[in-house]
Amino acid sequence: HWIPLMLFFLNLCYMF
C-alpha cells in the first residue's frame, strides 16, 4: 500500500 501514498505525495508536490 505504498503506491497510493506515493501518488498522493507526488500530487502534493505538484500542487506546490
Biopython code that builds the backbone (N, CA, C, O; Angstrom):
import numpy as np
from Bio.PDB.StructureBuilder import StructureBuilder

atoms = [
    (1, "HIS", "N", (0.843, -1.212, 0.000)),
    (1, "HIS", "CA", (0.000, 0.000, 0.000)),
    (1, "HIS", "C", (0.875, 1.258, 0.000)),
    (1, "HIS", "O", (0.647, 2.186, 0.775)),
    (2, "TRP", "N", (1.844, 1.269, -0.853)),
    (2, "TRP", "CA", (2.746, 2.434, -0.896)),
    (2, "TRP", "C", (2.544, 3.214, -2.195)),
    (2, "TRP", "O", (2.981, 4.359, -2.311)),
    (3, "ILE", "N", (1.876, 2.586, -3.176)),
    (3, "ILE", "CA", (1.634, 3.276, -4.449)),
    (3, "ILE", "C", (0.679, 4.468, -4.252)),
    (3, "ILE", "O", (1.003, 5.564, -4.709)),
    (4, "PRO", "N", (-0.472, 4.304, -3.599)),
    (4, "PRO", "CA", (-1.384, 5.439, -3.373)),
    (4, "PRO", "C", (-0.693, 6.549, -2.587)),
    (4, "PRO", "O", (-0.908, 7.732, -2.851)),
    (5, "LEU", "N", (0.136, 6.161, -1.622)),
    (5, "LEU", "CA", (0.834, 7.154, -0.817)),
    (5, "LEU", "C", (1.805, 7.948, -1.678)),
    (5, "LEU", "O", (1.909, 9.168, -1.550)),
    (6, "MET", "N", (2.507, 7.253, -2.547)),
    (6, "MET", "CA", (3.467, 7.928, -3.427)),
    (6, "MET", "C", (2.727, 8.865, -4.386)),
    (6, "MET", "O", (3.163, 9.990, -4.630)),
    (7, "LEU", "N", (1.609, 8.389, -4.922)),
    (7, "LEU", "CA", (0.824, 9.221, -5.837)),
    (7, "LEU", "C", (0.309, 10.471, -5.117)),
    (7, "LEU", "O", (0.290, 11.566, -5.679)),
    (8, "PHE", "N", (-0.098, 10.286, -3.887)),
    (8, "PHE", "CA", (-0.588, 11.419, -3.112)),
    (8, "PHE", "C", (0.545, 12.408, -2.851)),
    (8, "PHE", "O", (0.351, 13.621, -2.924)),
    (9, "PHE", "N", (1.713, 11.885, -2.550)),
    (9, "PHE", "CA", (2.869, 12.740, -2.282)),
    (9, "PHE", "C", (3.271, 13.507, -3.536)),
    (9, "PHE", "O", (3.588, 14.695, -3.476)),
    (10, "LEU", "N", (3.255, 12.819, -4.666)),
    (10, "LEU", "CA", (3.605, 13.480, -5.931)),
    (10, "LEU", "C", (2.581, 14.551, -6.267)),
    (10, "LEU", "O", (2.932, 15.621, -6.765)),
    (11, "ASN", "N", (1.325, 14.263, -5.995)),
    (11, "ASN", "CA", (0.272, 15.232, -6.257)),
    (11, "ASN", "C", (0.436, 16.454, -5.354)),
    (11, "ASN", "O", (0.204, 17.585, -5.780)),
    (12, "LEU", "N", (0.831, 16.220, -4.124)),
    (12, "LEU", "CA", (1.046, 17.313, -3.184)),
    (12, "LEU", "C", (2.203, 18.187, -3.667)),
    (12, "LEU", "O", (2.117, 19.414, -3.631)),
    (13, "CYS", "N", (3.266, 17.562, -4.111)),
    (13, "CYS", "CA", (4.423, 18.310, -4.614)),
    (13, "CYS", "C", (4.050, 19.050, -5.897)),
    (13, "CYS", "O", (4.537, 20.153, -6.147)),
    (14, "TYR", "N", (3.194, 18.447, -6.700)),
    (14, "TYR", "CA", (2.790, 19.080, -7.950)),
    (14, "TYR", "C", (1.958, 20.344, -7.667)),
    (14, "TYR", "O", (2.040, 21.324, -8.407)),
    (15, "MET", "N", (1.176, 20.309, -6.613)),
    (15, "MET", "CA", (0.384, 21.478, -6.244)),
    (15, "MET", "C", (1.306, 22.632, -5.871)),
    (15, "MET", "O", (1.036, 23.782, -6.215)),
    (16, "PHE", "N", (2.388, 22.327, -5.173)),
    (16, "PHE", "CA", (3.373, 23.346, -4.792)),
    (16, "PHE", "C", (4.472, 23.386, -5.845)),
    (16, "PHE", "O", (5.411, 24.174, -5.727)),
]
sb = StructureBuilder()
sb.init_structure("model")
sb.init_model(0)
sb.init_chain("A")
sb.init_seg("    ")
for serial, (resi, resn, name, xyz) in enumerate(atoms, 1):
    if name == "N":
        sb.init_residue(resn, " ", resi, " ")
    sb.init_atom(name, np.array(xyz, "f"), 0.0, 1.0, " ", f" {name:<3s}", serial, name[0])
structure = sb.get_structure()
